[in-house]
Amino acid sequence: MEAWSCWMDDDSEGEAFCLKPKRLGCCNGPAIALSELNYEYHQAFGLCAFDGMNMDIERLSREDIGAVERLVGTKLSAVYLHL
């Protein structure tokens, strides 16, 4: 986790991330960007975020996500956080 946090710090430019490929110290495989790693939980790297709190729903329906995607003109990735 410490190495990942340092990589995030190195990759950031202001409020954005470059997501430049980097060779991992643990193996001799190809260089990989942070967004290409396999995470235990769904992650998203994007240019903006929509937040909804206390929406009293378990998950957004595919239709709801599709409606927002059409509104903003791009594909979205829903990331859920339960507090």
Contact map, one row per residue, 1 for C-alpha under 8 A:
11111000000000000000000000000000000000000000000000000000000000000000000000000000000
11111100000000000000000000000000000000000000000000000000000000000000000000000000000
11111110000000000000000000000000000000000000000000000000000000000000000000000000000
11111111000000000000000000000000000000000000000000000000000000000000000000000000000
11111111100000000000000000000000000000000000000000000000000000000000000000000000000
01111111110000000000000000000000000000000000000000000000000000000000000000000000000
00111111111000000000000000000000000000000000000000000000000000000000000000000000000
00011111111100001000000000000000010000000000000000000000000000000000000000000000000
00001111111100000000000000000000000000000000000000000000000000000000000000000000000
00000111111100000000000000000000000000000000000000000000000000000000000000000000000
00000011111110001111000000000000000000000000000000000000000000000000000000000000000
00000001111111111100000000000000000000000000000000000000000000000000000000000000000
00000000001111111100000000000000000000000000000000000000000000000000000000000000000
00000000000111111000000000000000000000000000000000000000000000000000000000000000000
00000000000111111000000000000000000000000000000000000000000000000000000000000000000
00000000000111111100000000000000000000000000001000000000000000000000000000000000000
00000001001111111110000000000000000000000000000000000000000000000000000000000000000
00000000001110011111000000000000000000000000000000000000000000000000000000000000000
00000000001000001111100000000000111000000000000000000000000000000000000000000000000
00000000001000000111110000000001110000000000000000000000000000000000000000000000000
00000000000000000011111000000011110000000000000000000000000000000000000000000000000
00000000000000000001111100000011100000000000000000000000000000000000000000000000000
00000000000000000000111110011111000000000000000000000000000000000000000000000000000
00000000000000000000011111111011000000000000000000000000000000000000000000000000000
00000000000000000000001111110000000000000000000000000000000000000000000000000000000
00000000000000000000000111110000000000000000000000000000000000000000000000000000000
00000000000000000000000111111000000000000000000000000000000000000000000000000000000
00000000000000000000001111111100000000000000000000000000000000000000000000000000000
00000000000000000000001100111110000000000000000000000000000000000000000000000000000
00000000000000000000001000011111000000000000000000000000000000000000000000000000000
00000000000000000000111100001111100000000000000000000000000000000000000000000000000
00000000000000000001111100000111110110000000000000000000000000000000000000000000000
00000000000000000011110000000011111110000000000000000000000000000000000000000000000
00000001000000000011100000000001111110000000000000000000000000000000000000000000000
00000000000000000010000000000000111110000001100000000000000000000000000000000000000
00000000000000000000000000000001111111000000000000000000000000000000000000000000000
00000000000000000000000000000001111111100000000000000000000000000000000000000000000
00000000000000000000000000000000000111110000000000000000000000000000000000000000000
00000000000000000000000000000000000011111110000000000000000000000000000000000000000
00000000000000000000000000000000000001111100000000000000000000000000000000000000000
00000000000000000000000000000000000000111110000000000000000000000000000000000000000
00000000000000000000000000000000000000111111000000000000000000000000000000000010000
00000000000000000000000000000000000000101111100000000000000000000000000000000010000
00000000000000000000000000000000001000000111110000000000000000000000000000001010000
00000000000000000000000000000000001000000011111000000000000000000000000000000000000
00000000000000000000000000000000000000000001111110000000000000000000000000000000000
00000000000000010000000000000000000000000000111110000000000000000000000000000000000
00000000000000000000000000000000000000000000011111000000000000000000000000000000000
00000000000000000000000000000000000000000000011111100000000000000000000000000000000
00000000000000000000000000000000000000000000000111110000000000000000000000000000000
00000000000000000000000000000000000000000000000011111000000000000000000000000000000
00000000000000000000000000000000000000000000000001111110000000000000000000000000000
00000000000000000000000000000000000000000000000000111110000000000000000000000000000
00000000000000000000000000000000000000000000000000011111000000000000000000000000000
00000000000000000000000000000000000000000000000000011111100000000000000000000000000
00000000000000000000000000000000000000000000000000000111110000000000000000000000000
00000000000000000000000000000000000000000000000000000011111100000000000000000000000
00000000000000000000000000000000000000000000000000000001111100000000000000000000000
00000000000000000000000000000000000000000000000000000000111110000000000000000001000
00000000000000000000000000000000000000000000000000000000111111011000000000000000000
00000000000000000000000000000000000000000000000000000000001111111000000000000000000
00000000000000000000000000000000000000000000000000000000000111111100000000000000000
00000000000000000000000000000000000000000000000000000000000011111110000000000000000
00000000000000000000000000000000000000000000000000000000000111111111000000000000000
00000000000000000000000000000000000000000000000000000000000111111111100000010100000
00000000000000000000000000000000000000000000000000000000000001111111110000000000000
00000000000000000000000000000000000000000000000000000000000000111111111000000000000
00000000000000000000000000000000000000000000000000000000000000011111111100000000000
00000000000000000000000000000000000000000000000000000000000000001111111111110000000
00000000000000000000000000000000000000000000000000000000000000000111111111000000000
00000000000000000000000000000000000000000000000000000000000000000011111110000000000
00000000000000000000000000000000000000000000000000000000000000000001111111000000000
00000000000000000000000000000000000000000000000000000000000000000000111111100000000
00000000000000000000000000000000000000000000000000000000000000000000110111110000000
00000000000000000000000000000000000000000000000000000000000000000000100011111000000
00000000000000000000000000000000000000000000000000000000000000001000100001111100000
00000000000000000000000000000000000000000001000000000000000000000000000000111110000
00000000000000000000000000000000000000000000000000000000000000001000000000011111000
00000000000000000000000000000000000000000111000000000000000000000000000000001111100
00000000000000000000000000000000000000000000000000000000001000000000000000000111110
00000000000000000000000000000000000000000000000000000000000000000000000000000011111
00000000000000000000000000000000000000000000000000000000000000000000000000000001111
00000000000000000000000000000000000000000000000000000000000000000000000000000000111
